[in-house]
Every structure is written in C-alpha cells, then in structure tokens.
C-alpha cells in the first residue's frame, strides 16, 4: 500500500469515523481504524463499535493498493500533530507496520490484519428515501434529547421513526417526558413504516448533517434490522432497535383547563434563574398560572426554593385562557425543551397539578413536548 493525501483532509476524515470507534470492547480490533486504499475509491477510512459503522472517503493519490487496521487513538493523535502538508502512507507487501511521512516528521505504527476487521454491513436492498439535511437536522434536534440514556428499557433509548404518506414523525420518551415532531417528506411513502433508531446514532448523524448541503439517501434493509445514511463522502450504518415502542398517542392530553402563552426568551431566562435554586431543591421548579383579574394582568409565576439556602420568584406577562393553575416540573426537563424551540412564543397547557403539562411553539403545529409533573406541597 502506498498513498498520499493532505493532512487536513485526513484529519477531518479521522474525526468523522473516530466517533464510531469502540471505547470498550472485548474485540480489540474494533478499537482500530480500517484503512483501505484502491485505485477506484482512493483512501477509505472505516470504524465500527458493532452498533454504528462509519466510513469516510478521503481524497488521495494512490500508487499501490492495500489495507490495514491501525490503533485509532494513536494514529489520529499523530496525524493531528502534523503540519498542514502532504502525508505519505506506505505499507510493505504482507507487512503490518504502517510508515507515515510528513515534511520532516516520520512514524512507524504497528497495525493488525484488515482481514480480521468486522465485515462492513451492506445495506443495498429494501426501502430508499431522500431527505433534505436541514429539515432532518432540525427534526432530530427537537426530539433526540428526550430519549432515555439508561438501558433498563432498550426501546426508550431510541427514537421512533414513522414514515408514511403524511411524512415523517419522530418521537422520543424516557418515561418522564415525550417529544413529538412531524415533518413533510419530498417524496412521501405509499406504505406505512415504523422503526426505532438508536438515539446515539441520530446524535452522530446530526453532527454530520451540519455540513451537508445535498439531500441525503436513507436505505432501510428488507428485514428492518439496519439503516444506512449516505451523505457526501460519508456513510453511516446503524443497527435498529427491535421491540415495540410505547403508544405515545395515549400520553397526549386531548384537552386542557388552562392555556398560557408567554414569550420564549423570558420563560427560558426565568427557568434558568429558578434552576439555580432548584439544584438544591430536588430540581423542582414551580409554575403558577394566574388569569387576568380586575386591576391585575395575567401572569406566570416561576419559583424554586432550597431548604436552608433560599428561594426565588419570577413573574412573566402571559396571555391566559381558563382557570388558575399550579404545576411543578423538573427544571432540566423544562429548560431542555425551551432551549430547542425557535419561535418567539410558546404555549403551556395544563389540566391540573397532577396531569402532564404540554408545551408547544406558537405558530408551529408540528411539534409538541409533554412533561410529567412533580408532586409538591403548595
């Protein structure tokens, strides 16, 4: 193997596939990066943790074809330390020691045979979909943070993706909150399809979508066990989570007794202020919605208290419909949803202190967030 490429390009490629390198594994070679050099494809980097597989093409001049796996951390750190110049990579025939040269820097890195690297999954059958990167990036951002991070219920560590004629619906829940976002597809599907994509995979995909301009191709294999995301120069294959996602529609309140519209920036600022005190008070933020009365405007009062430390109260102007209401939320859950909304105003809907609260952006009927209340003494 003999190939040369620009240091910046190789460094960027390593940063992309490095996200899929196994950090802890019983299979040592999954902590390596696979380097494959061919005349047809140039230099290709690949990494896998057996759940996510990432490949990236790097522009290069190929003299001799070949392949090898090298320790991901060592190889990446050395390449990142090099000057912005041309890097020459060579591997003797039947050898396992890679030689790197860049300007006056040289290194020899011991690798492992490419034949021992896990076979790269091929997802070339099944259903194919095209999606605009900006719209998908926004949709993922609105729901992925609500997925569970603990594996006690594996299906909740993923995001339910429902494809169909109406478009794509993404839903995530962790038992305490639920985020649902609907978006149109440029080419709606004639058949209904629901699958669970690991939240970790969507987080990695979202990093890639930031720099993506062209539409991305999504392929789901015929037995619905893997999904392939094809971007410019990068491919990511993810295993899908098998199981039944909860019927989240049953959690969405169909009516409310109180509806309050408030300026998003004010709501978020007051929530962050309250969360300072909530840190030492079980993370509890109290909301009191007060309708307009004679001589007094409608408002929302946001408060938190910490035993022996103190408390705080903020008052926000609001447009209130319905009766007075009191409800308490976990400060993190409330801050998380307010931080991803882009509209200027949000509406808070509640039925009572023991019922879920619903937060929706004003002017956007495609997104809603449900937060379970915390039970407190008022």
N, C-alpha and C positions, 0 to 999 in steps of 0.2 A: 504493500500500500504506500502510495506517495501522492500527497495532495497539498495545496497551498491555498490560504484564504486570508481575509483581512481580520485582524484581531477583534475589531469592534463587532463585526458580524458574528464571529464565533462566540464571543462573549454573550451577545444577545440570545443566540440560539441555546446556549447552555443555561441561561437564566430561565428560558421558557421550559425546556424539558426537565430542568432541575426540580421543578415543582412536583414532578411525578416520581422522583427517586424515593425508594423506600428508606425510611429513617431507622426503623426497627424491623428486622426480618430474620426468619430462620433460613432464608435463602440468600447467602452473601452476595451473589451476583446481581441481585436486584438493587444493591447499593452502588452499582456501576452504571455508566452511560455507554450505550452501544453506538459505536462509530462505524458507519457503513459508507464506503466510497465506491461509486460506479460511474462509468462514462455517461450513462443516460440520466441519472438523477443527481450527480455531483456528490456533495457531502451531506449525509443524513445523520442526525442525532436522534436517539430514542432512549426513553426511560420508562420504567413501569414499577408500580408498587402492587401489581396484580389486581388492583381495583380501577386505577386510571393508567392508561398508556398514552404517552405523548411523543410525537415525532415532529421534527423540525428540519426543513431543508436550509442549508447554508450555501450561498454562492461560493464556488471554489473552482480552481483549475486542477483537473485530475490528470496525473501521469500514470499511476498504476492503481488498479482496483484492489479492494481488500476490506477486511472488517476486523474489529477488535472491541473488547469492552475494557473501560478504564475506571478506576475509582472516581466517583462523581465529585466528591468534595475536593480531593487533591487536584484533579485535572482542572476543575472550574476555578479554584483559587489561584492556581499558577497562571492560567490564561488571563484572568482578570488583573494580575500583577504586571503583565507585559505591556510594553509601549504600543501605541496605535500604529502598527506596522504589519507587514505580511508575516504570517506564521506558516512555517513548513512542517508538515506532519508526515512521518515515514514509519513504516513497519517492515522489517525484513520478512521475506517469504518464510512461512512456518514459524515465525518468531512471535513473542508475546510481550516484547518491550518496545513501547512507542517512543520515538525520538521527536522532540519539538525544538525548533529553532526560530528565533525571532530577534532580528537585529543582532545584538551580542549576547543574547540570553539562550541558554541551552538546557534541556532537561531530558531525562530518561525515566519513563513511568512504566512500571510493570502492570500488565493487564491480564485478563482472563479470556479464554477462547470464546468467540462470538457464538459458536455452536451451542454453548451451554446457557445462553441467554434465553429467557422465556420467549416462546413463539409469539410473534406480533399478531394480535387478533385481526382478522379480515372481516370487515362488515361491508359487504358489497351486494347484499341482497335485501329484500324487504322493502319497507316504505321510505321514500325520499321526500324531503320538504326543504324549501328555500325560505330563509328568513332574513329580514333587514337587521343588521347588527345593532343599530342604535335602539330600535324598539325592543329587541330581545334583552339588551343590556339593562334598559330601564325596568322591564318587567321582572327580571331576575332580582334586581336590587330591591324591589318593593316587597319581595316575599321571602328570600332565602334566609334572612336573619331570624325569621320566626321558626325555623326548623329546629328540632331537638339536637343537642350535642352529645347526649348520653345514649348508649346503645340498649337501654332497657326495653325499648320498643323500636326495633330497627326501622319500621316503615316511617316513623316520625322523624328519622334523621334524613329523610329525603323530601323532595318536592313533588307533589302530584302534578303531572302534566297531562292535560286533557285536550286532545286535538279533535277538531270536527268542523262542521260547516260554519258554526258560529265563531270559529277562530281558535285561539289557544287560551286556556285557563290554567294558571299556575296557583297552587295552594300549598301552604306550609303551616304546620301547627306543632306545638311542643307540649300540649296539654294545658297551657296557661294562656295562650294567645293563638290567633288564627289570622293569617294574611291571605287574601284572595285578590288576584289581578287578572283581568280579561284583556286580550288584545286581538286585533284582527290579523289575519294571515293574507299575504298577497295571493296565495293560491289555497283557498280553503279545501279541506279534505272531505270527500264524499262519505267516508266511513268514520265512525267514532273510534277513538283510540285513547286509552288511559294507561299511563305508566308512571313509575316512581323513579326519579333521577336523584342520586345522592346529592345532598346539599353541597358537600365538599367538591364534587365535580363541577357544579354550577358556579361555585365561587372561583374555581380555577378558570372556567370558561369566561367568566365575566372579566377577569384580568386581561384575557386575550382580546375581548371584544372592544376594549378601549381604543386600540389602534387599528381596528378593522374597518375598512370602508366599503368593501364589496359585500354582497349578500353571501351568507354562509349556507352550506349544504348540510342538512341533517339526515342521517340514514339510521333507521331502526331495523335490526335484523329480524328475520321472519319469526323466530320464536320469542321475540321481545325480551332478550336477555342482555343485549348490548346496544349502545347508541354511539354513533360516530358524528363528531362535529368537524367539518372540513372548512378551514379558513385559509387565507393566503399564506402558503408556505408552512402551515402548521395543521396537524391532525391530532385530535384527541378522542380516544375511545374510552368509554366508561361502562362498567358493569351496571345493570339496572337492579333495583331492589325488588325482590319478589315478595308478594304479600298483598293484602287488601288495605288500602288507605281508608281511614275513618270517613263516614258520610258527613262531611263538614257542613253540608247544607242544613243539617238538623241543628247546628250550633248558631246559625244566623238568626237573630231575633226578627220577627216579622212585623213588629210594631214597637212603639216606644211611648212613654208617658211624658218625656222631657226631651227637647231638642235645643241645643245651644250652638250658635255659630260664633266663632271667635277668630281673631287674626292669628295666623300660624306663628309668626315670629314672636308675638307676645306670649302665646301659650307655651312655646318651647323655652323661652327665657325664664318664665315663671316656674316651669317644671324643673329646669336645671338648678334654679335657686333653691327650690324645695328639696331637691335630691341631696344637697349638701347636708341638710339636717336629717334627711331620711336614711342616710348611710348608717347612722347610729340609732335608727328607729325602725329596724326591720325592713327598711326600704319602702316604707309606706308613705304615699302622697295622698292627701285627702282633697277631694273636689266637692265644692258646694255650689250648685247652680241656683241662682236667685232670680226669679222673674221680675219684670218691671212692676213697680208698685207706685202708689201715689206719692210723689215727691222723691222717688228714687229710681234710678235707671237699672236695667237688668245687668247682671254681672256674674262672673265665676270667681269664686274664692279658692285659691290653691294654697294648701298649708302642709306643713310637716313638723314633727316635733321629736326631739331626742331626750329621753329621760336624763335629768341632771345636767344637760348641756344647753338646752334652749329650744326655741321654735321660731317659725317664720310664717307669715301670711302675705299673699299677693292677691290683688284684686284686678280683674280684667274686664273691660267692657265686652258685652256679648249681646247677641240677639237671641232671646229665649222664647220658645213656644212650649206651653204646657205648665206643669206644676213644679214646685221647688223640688230639688233632688240632691241627695248626698251619695257619694260613691268614692271608694278608695282603690288605688291601683299601685302596683309595684312601679317605683319610679323609673327603673331601667326600661321596662316594657313600654311605658308611656313615652319616654324620651326616644326610644328606638324608632317608633312609628312616626313621631313628629319630625324626626331628623331626615326621613326619606321623602316626605311629601314636598312637592314643588309648588303647589298652588298657594295663593296668598291667605286663604281662609280654610278652616276645617270645621266640620260639624261633629259634635258629640251627642250621641243618642243614648239614652238610658231608660230603663223601666223601673229600676229600684236599686237599692244598695247591695242587694244580693244577686242581681242579674248582670249578665255581661254588658260591658259598655262597647259601643260601636263608634269608630272614628272613620270619617270619610272626607276626602278633599272636596271642597265646594267647586262644582263645575266639572267634576270627573266621576262619572257613574261606573267606571270600570274597576275601581279599587275600593276595598273596604278592609278594615282591620278590627278584629274583635278581641277584647282583653277581658279576662276573667277578673272579677273584683276581689279585693282582700277584705276580710271581715274584721271590723274595728269597732270600738266603742265610741259613740259620738257624744 
